[in-house]
Amino acid sequence: MENKALTTNKSILAWLDEKIELVKPDKIVWIDGSQEQIDALRAEAVSTGELTKLNEELAPDCYLHRTHPNDVARVESRTLICTPTKEEAGPTNNWMEPNACYQMLYDIARDSYKGRTMYVIPYSMGPVASPFAKAGIEVTDSIYVVLNMCIMTRVGKSVLDKLGDSNDWVRGLHCKCDIDEEKRYICQFPQDNTIISVNSGYGGNVLLGKKCFALRIASYQGWKEGWQAEHMLILGVENPKGEVKYICAAFPSACGKTNLAMLIPPEVYREKGYKVWCVGDDISWIRKGPDGRLYAINPENGFFGVAPGTNAHSNPNALAATKKGTIFTNVALNLDTMTAWWEDLDNDPPENGIDWLGNPWNGKTSDVKGAHPNSRFTAPAVNCPCLSPEFENPNGVPISAIVFGGRRAKLAPLVYQSRDWNNGVFVGSIMASEKTAAAVGKVGELRRDPMAMLPFCGYNMADYWQHWIDIGKTLDPDKAPKIFNVNWFRKSDEGKFLWPGFGENLRVLEWILKRCEGEVDAKETAIGYVPYAEDINLSGIEDEVSMDTLKSILEVDNDLWKEEADGIGEFYAQFGDKLPETLKNELDSLKASL
């Protein structure tokens, strides 16, 4: 399948020559993104056992892959930001000096492609023609990576044609090596536009367009170029008049991000003609448009979703997206139907199955899980029934509101609005979530995750906050998105959730958009503006949520917030003199209001 280089770009060819000399592949294949080439690669991966073909009638063009059991999730402890000084990476990132890191990685990668094929993947984050788009080249020795990148990004010669002779492209080297977890590193070199990943085959560590480029490298690029790369979904809410307003929202993991991105309106809203459109479920690139408003694109072309818990009830749109052209990773296999299965998919686990480790598995009698808790699907965005008609719009969609959220049993009200842009940056910077059973650590323990960017910010978080503040200075306050915080997870003293969540969250989004349009009042509290309970529509859920319950989850408990303010102060302290003055003042002003 070896083929000629698809470009004459000197910077690309010189970089490739160096990498070929380093890893010594047996042959080189350029990925052009054609269906013919994809089909041939799939067939090759099936013949070697790297992929298992699923039932063509029930799951057309779908495949199953298993990673090594030691390689099933992102490794934050071995994810490094390599800048000349530790201060540039900041206190929340793992740091290594670039030259030392290159030396270490090259020693690990040397000769690792012997007997293997080097695949060269030219890809675009964002629609190729978009002014927001950025190009990357990923070199890999894994067909699994190639096929996933062809779903998650725009791949092929058109990317190289648009790039021309430019040197503005992100270099990505992936080497499976021996999948040795002691030598597994995912390293970002923001000043060099470079990403190197060794000893992993798991998507989050090896699909280098994903978190590595679209957030860690792009957040740094945005800082230098005056735009933003954010860990945010983008959704459009269409009202009965056919007007669509767009919201960007950031949540830490296990807070229902994908469910919100693909929300299905409650029946009382559907009957009136409300619709929700998904532009993106994970990442937003945001920049100012010619009219002075902020616009966002989803730089990805697919969904890399967690399978367990995805079902026809929790997220029918995500499930529908997996029905064709999807790669499943570390799920169980039903041998009778040759289809993928995972926990909570349905109440009918296969009796004749194979678990994610490749062992015979009877889901009816076994007490081991069939799918790994972090098992994944890589699905083309085009499959999603609620994909926004604006998905391919090269100019992005105009943002009315930015929403932050976390999982807090008692502290944060259901929704509140920041006083202004800088107060909104403060609200994003203090985001935190109480741990669920899914995360390492004890349940209920607080994990601070500013803007949901803690693991993904490619430079010093204090500089990142200052960048948000600087962006705000360039915006006309009438055109800037309003900033809100939501908390779907308030609990009663008995530990029961007080808000139904899922599709019902549209009721809160409706209030948010009404605030953006100046259509409803709000009451001022120590932390910002909170709704009057009467302004949130409870029609159809009065039996589930009484007016008294709603009032209780809109309450702001000043004593709890005083404790929180101390915690925020401790968190801020690690940034020393780098902490923006604006955020110091916001914290002082919160304490004073309390």
N, C-alpha and C positions, 0 to 999 in steps of 0.2 A: 504493500500500500504506500510505500515511500513516494514522496512527491516533491516538486520543486518549491522553493521559498515563494510565498505569496506577496512579498514586498521587496522593494529596493531600499527601504529606509535604513540608512547607514547605522544609526544608533541601535536599532533592533538587531541588525545582522552582526554588529560587533559584539553586542552583549551575548547573543546566542553562541557565537564562536567561543567565547570565554566559558560559557556553561557546558558546551559540548566537550571542551578540553577537560573540564573538571569532572563531569559525571560519566563520560565515555559510553554513550548509548551505542547499541548495535545498529539501529536505524532511526531515522527522523521522519515524522509524519506531521505535516501542517494541517490543521483542522479548518476546513472551509465552511463548515456548517451545513453542507448539503445533505439532503435526506439519504441519498445513496451512500455517502460516507458513514452517516450515523447508523444506518442499517447494517453495514459491513462490520462496524465496531461492536454493535450489539451481538451480532452473530458470533464474532470472535470471543467476546466475553462469556457467552453462553457455552461455547465449546470448551473453554478452559475452566468452567465452573465458577468464574468470578460473578456471573449473574445467573439467576434462574428465571426462565421465561414463564410468565403466568398465563392463565387461561385466556386465549385470544378472543373468545366470544364474551366472556364475563368481564375481562380486564384487558381490552385491546392495547397493545404496545406497552404493557406494564411488566416490570421486572423486580426481582427481589435480590438484595445483596446483604451479605453479613460481614461486618467488620471484625477485626480481632477482638476477643473479649476484653483485652486491656485498653481498648481504644474506642470508647463509646460516647465521648462527650468532649466539650471544649476543656482545655487545661489552663485555667487562669494562672496557676502558679508558674507555668513555663511559657507564658505569653509575655514577650518582652517588647518594650519600647526602647529603641537604641538611638540615643541622641548624645551629642558630645558631652553634655553635662547631665548629672542626675536631676538637677533642678528643672531642666527643660522637660523631663518626663513627668516630674511632679511626684508627690508622696503617695498617690493612689495607684501608680503603675509600677510594674517590675522593670528595672532598668539594667542595661549593660552598655558599656562603651562600644561604639560601632566597630572599630577595628578588631577588638578582642572577640566580638561576637561573630563577625565575618570569619575570622580565623577558626573559631570553634565549629561553626556551621559547615565551612568548607572541608574541614577535617572529617566531619561526620558524613558529608555528602560525596566525598571523593570516590570515583569509580562505581558509584552505587547504581548506575544505569547499565553496567556491563551485563550483556545477555538480555537487555530490555529495550523497549522502544521509547524514544522521546517524542511526546506529543506537544506540538506548539499551538496554543489556543489564543488567537486574537479575539478579544471580547470588548464589548462596550457596556459600561454601566449607564443606563438610560437609553432611550430611543436614539439610534445612531445619529439622526439629524438634529437632535436637541442641542441648543446652546448650553444646557446643563451637563451634557454627556461627557464622560471621560473614558479613555481607552486603557486597556491593560493587555499584557501578554503573560499568560501562565504557561510554564513549562512543567509537564508532569510525566510520570511513568505509569499512570493509572488510567485505564479506560473508564473506570467508574467515575473518576473526576471529570474526564472529557464529557461523558454523557450527562452528568449533573450540570456542568457549566453550560451545556447547550440548552438546558431547560431554564436555568437561573439567570442567564445573561443573553445578550444578543451576540452571536458568534459568527465570524466569517470574514470574507475578503472586504466586504463593505466597510468594516471597521478600519482596516488598513488603508483603504482608499480615502476615507475621510481624514485619517491621521496624516497621510502624505509623508513628508520628510520630518515632521515635528518630533521633538524629543520629549513632548509632554505625554508620557505614557507610564503606567505603573508596571514595574518589573516583578514578576512572581515566579519563584522557583519552588517546586514541590518535589520532594524525594521520599518515596515510601521507605527506603532503606530496609531495616529489619523489623519495623514496627516495635522498636525497643523503647519502652516507656521511660527508661532512665535517660535516654538521649533524645527525647521528644521535645522539640522547641518550635514555637510559632513566633517569629520575630519580625517586627515592623521597623523600618528605617525611614522615618518620615521625611528627613531632609534629602534622602536619595530616591524617594518614590519606589522603595523596594520592600518586598515581602519574601521571607524564606521560611518554609515549613518542612521539617524533617521528622521521619519516624512516626507518621500518623497516616491513617487512611479514612478517618472520620470526617464527614462533611464540614462541620463547623471549623475544623482545623485545616482543611485542604481545598475547599472551594474558595480560592483566595479573593474572588470578587465580593464575597459576602461580608462578614464583619471586618476582615483584615483590610480590604480596600474601601468598601462602601462606608465604613465608619472610622477605623483607626487612621488610615492614610488620608481619607477624604476630609475628616474633621480638621486635620492639620492643613490640607490644601485650602479648605474653606476659610480658615483663620488667616492664611497668607493672602487669599484672593478676595476676601470680603463676602463670603457666603457661608452657609451652614450645612453640615451633614449631621442628621439627627436620628436617634433610635426611635422613630415615630411611625405609627400607622397614618394613613390618609384616608378619610372617608368623606363621601358627599351625602348630605341629607336633602332629598327632593321633597318639597311640600306640594300640597294639592294643586297649586297654581303652576307647577312645573319648574319653579325656581330651585336651583341647587346651591347650597352653601357648603363649604369645605372646612373640615376640622383636621388638625394634626394632633396626635395624642401619644404620650410617652408613658409606658408602664414597665416596672420591673417584671421579671418572669413570674409566672403563676398568678397573674392579675387579670387574665381574660383578654389579652390584647387581640389575638386572632379572632376571638368571638365578637369583639366590638367592631373590628375592621370589616367583618362579614355579617353584621347584625341583620336580623330579620325583624321588621317592625311588628309590634303586637297587633292583633286583629283589629282593634279599634282604630289604629293608625292606617293599617292596610286598606280598610274599607273606605277611608277618606281619600286614599290615593298617595299616601306617603311611601317613599322608596328610599333605601339606603344603598349607595354605590361604593364599592371598594376600589380605591386607587392603589393602595398598598397596605401590607399587613405588618411591615417591620421597619422600613428605612425611608426617610425623607431627605431629599436634597432641596434646600430652600434658598431662593435668592430674590432680590428685588426686581420687579418688572418695570417696564417703561412708565407705567401709570403710578409708580410709587408704592404699590401693594406688594406683599410677599407672596411668591408663588412656589409651589412644591411639585417635584416629580418623585415617583418611586423609581430608583435606579435599577431595580431588579425586574426580571421577566418571568419569575415563577415564585412558588411558595415552598419554603423549607420548613415544614410544620412538624410538631410533635404528634405522633399517631395516637398513643393511648389517651382515651378520653374523647377523641374525635368521633362523633357518631351522628346519626340522623336527627337526634334531639338537640345535642349540645351545639352542633355547627354543621347543619345540612349543606351549606355552601362550600365549606372546606372539604367535606366528604365528597361532594359532587366533583370538586376539582381533581380528586384522585382517581376518577373513573377511567381515564385513558392517558397514555403517554407518561405514566408516573413511575418513578423508581422508589421502591420501599426499602428501607434500611433497618435491619435488626428487628423485624416483626416476625410473627409466627406464620407458618405456611400450612394451609389446609390441603392435605394431599388428595382428598376426594374431589375437590373442586379446582385445585391449583390456584387458589386465591389467597390474598394476604389477610391475616387476622391479628387483632391486638385487643388488649384488655379494654372493656367498655365499648367495643365496637357494636356488639349486640349480646343477647343472652344465650348465644348458641356457639360456644367454643368448639372447635373441631375435636373429634375423638381420635381421628387418624391424622395427626399433625407432626410438624417438626418445629421445635422452638427456635428462638433467635440464635442459640448456640449450635444449632445443627443436630440436636438430639431428637429421637422419637418422642412425641409428646401427646398426651391425651388431656385435652383441656377440661374434660368433665371430671376427671379424677385426680389430676396432678395438683400439688400445692405450689409448684414453681410457676412463675409467670411465663407465658408464651412469648411475649414481646418484651424487649428491654424498656424500662420506664422512659428512656430518652430516645426510643426508636422514632424513625422519621419517615416522612414522605416528601419527595421532590416532585412538585406538580406544576405543569404549565399554567400561568396566570389566566391564559385565554379560556381555560376550562371552567373558570369560576362563574356561576350563573349571575352573580351580582357585580361582575367586573365593570368598572366605570367606562362609559363611552369615551371619557377623556384620558383613558389609560395611556394611549400612545401620543397624546398631545405634547409636542416637543417643548411647548412653553410652560407646561405644568398647569396647575389649578390654583386660583386665588384663595388664600387662607383667611377665614374669618375669625377662627378661634384656635388657640393652642391649649391643650388640656394635659395636665399632669395628674398622676394617680398613684396610689399605693394601697397596701392591704393593712388597715388599722382597725382593730376591734373596737376601740373606744374614742380615739383622739379626733381624727378629722371628720367634719360633717360630710353628708352625702355629696354636697357640692358647695364651693365658694369661689368668688371671683377676686382676683388681685386688684389692688387699688389703681395700679398703672403698670407700665412695662417693667420698670426696675423692680417693683414689688413682685411682679410675676416671675422675674429671674430669681428672686429670693425664694419664692414658692417652689420653683423647680429645683433649686439648689438644696432644699431641705427635704426632698422626697425620701421616703423611707418605707420599708415594708417589714411586717412581722413575718418571720420564716414559717413556711408550711412544712409538712413532712417531706416534701420533695427536695428541699434544699438541705445541704449539709449544715449541721448545727442544731441547736435545740429549738423546738417549736415555740413560736412567740417571741424569739430573740429578734432584736431590731437590726435590719441591715440598711444602712444609708446608701442610696443609689441615685445621686443627683441626675435629674433629667433622664434616668435609666441609662446613663452613659458611663457609669463607673468602670465596667470592664472594657469599654470601647473607645474611650477618649485617647487620641493619639498624641497628646501633649499634656502640659500641666493644667490640671482642672481649674486652677485659679485663673490662668490665662483664658481658658475656655469660657468661664463665667464673664470675664471682662469683655470677651468677644461678643457675647450676648448683649451686654450693656452698650457696647459701641455700636452694634447693629441698631439697637433701639434709638440711639441718637440720630441715626440717618432717616428714621421713619416719621412721617407726619402722623401725630397721635390719632387723627381721624381715620387714617388708613391702616394703622398697625393692628394686627390681630389682638383681641382681648385674651387675657390669660386666666385660666381656671384650674382648680384642683378638684378631683372627684375621689370618692371612696365608696365602692360598692359593698364594702365588707364590714360595716358596723354590726356589732353583735349585742344581743341582750345579755343580762347577767347570767342567764342559763347557757350562754354560748351559741344561741341560735342566730342565724343571719336575719337582719331586720328588713333588708331590701331584697326583692326577688332577683335582681340582676338580669343577665342575658338580654333578650330583646327589650325588656322593660327599661333598660338604660336609655332608650330613645327618649323617654319622658324627660330625663335630665338634659340630654343634648338639645331638646326642644327649648328648654328654659335658657340654656347657654346661648343658643342662636337668637332667642328673643332679646337677651341682654345685649348682644352684639348690635342688634337693630334698634336698641333703645325702646323696646316695646313693653318691658316690665320693670318695676321698681325692685329694690332689694334693700335689706337692712344692714346697716354697717355694724360690724363686730370688731373685736380686737385683731382678728386675723384677715379681715377683708369683708366682701359683701356676700351675704347669705340670702337665699330665696325666702320670700314669704311662702309658707306651706301651701296656701291657696293657689299659688301660681304654678305649682307642679301638678300636671294632669294625672289624677288617679283613676280616671274612668276605666272600668273593666277590672281593676285590681283592688277595689274597696274592701273585699273580703280578706285579701292578703295583707294590705297595708292600710291601717286606719289613719285618719288625719292626726291622731295623737302620736302614733308611731312615727309618722313622717316628721312631725314637729320635733320628736325626740332625736331623730338622726340628723336634724339640721342644727341641733344645739351645739354651742361652742363652750366647752368647760374650761374656764380660765385657769383653774388650778392644774389641770392636766397639761395645758399649754405652757404653764410656767416651768414644769419639769422638762417639757420638750425643748423649751428655749435654752435650758442648761445643756441638754444633749447636743443641740445645734452648735452652741458655743464650743463644746469639746471637739466636735467634728471639724469646725472651722479652724481650730487652733493649729492643726497639723500643717496648714498652709502658710503660717507665719505672716511675714510682711507682704507676701504675694496676694493675700486675700483682698479682693477689691474693696476699697473704702465704701462703695455703695452698699455692699452686702453687710459690712459691719454696721453701717447706719440703719439698714433695714432691721437687723436683729435688735439693735438698741431701741428702735421705734416700736418693735413688737413687744419688747419687755415693758416699755413705758405704757403701751396701750393695755397691757395685762394688769 
